[in-house]
Amino acid sequence: MPASILEEVDHFLDAALSRNTFTRLSCPSCGSAHVAQVLGDNGGISYVCTACGHSWS
C-alpha cells in the first residue's frame, strides 16, 4: 500500500500510461488541464475547469 497520496497518484498514472489510454482534458475556455469530472443534470457527465470555473458537457 502506498505511503502517501502522491505515490498512489504516481501508481495510477503509470498504469494509465502503460495501457496507452491516458487522455488529458483541457478547458475549452482557458486551456487549463485542471479539469474535474462532475455529475451533471439528469445524471449526465459534465466537466468543470477548476482554474477558471468554465463548465461544459
C-alpha positions as CSV (number, residue, x, y, z in Angstrom):
1,M,0.0,0.0,0.0
2,P,1.4,3.5,-0.9
3,A,2.7,5.6,1.9
4,S,1.2,8.8,0.5
5,I,-1.5,10.0,-1.9
6,L,1.3,11.2,-4.2
7,E,2.6,7.6,-4.5
8,E,-1.0,6.5,-5.2
9,V,-1.3,9.1,-8.0
10,D,2.0,8.1,-9.5
11,H,0.9,4.5,-9.5
12,F,-2.4,5.4,-11.2
13,L,-0.6,7.5,-13.9
14,D,1.9,4.8,-14.5
15,A,-0.9,2.3,-15.1
16,A,-2.7,4.6,-17.4
17,L,0.4,5.4,-19.4
18,S,1.3,1.7,-19.7
19,R,-2.2,1.0,-21.2
20,N,-1.7,3.9,-23.5
21,T,-5.2,5.2,-22.6
22,F,-4.2,8.3,-20.7
23,T,-6.2,11.2,-22.1
24,R,-5.8,14.7,-20.8
25,L,-8.8,17.0,-20.8
26,S,-8.3,20.7,-21.2
27,C,-10.6,23.6,-20.7
28,P,-12.0,24.9,-24.0
29,S,-12.2,28.4,-22.5
30,C,-8.7,28.9,-20.9
31,G,-6.8,25.8,-22.0
32,S,-6.0,24.7,-18.4
33,A,-5.6,21.0,-17.7
34,H,-7.2,21.4,-14.2
35,V,-10.5,19.8,-15.1
36,A,-12.8,17.9,-12.8
37,Q,-15.5,15.4,-14.0
38,V,-18.8,16.0,-12.2
39,L,-22.3,14.5,-12.3
40,G,-24.4,16.8,-14.5
41,D,-28.1,17.4,-14.7
42,N,-30.2,14.3,-15.3
43,G,-27.3,12.0,-14.5
44,G,-25.1,13.1,-17.4
45,I,-21.4,13.7,-17.2
46,S,-20.1,17.2,-17.2
47,Y,-16.7,18.8,-16.7
48,V,-15.7,21.9,-14.8
49,C,-12.4,23.8,-15.0
50,T,-11.0,24.4,-11.5
51,A,-8.8,27.2,-12.9
52,C,-11.5,29.5,-14.5
53,G,-14.8,27.9,-13.5
54,H,-16.0,27.2,-17.0
55,S,-18.3,24.2,-17.2
56,W,-19.3,22.0,-20.2
57,S,-20.6,18.6,-21.1
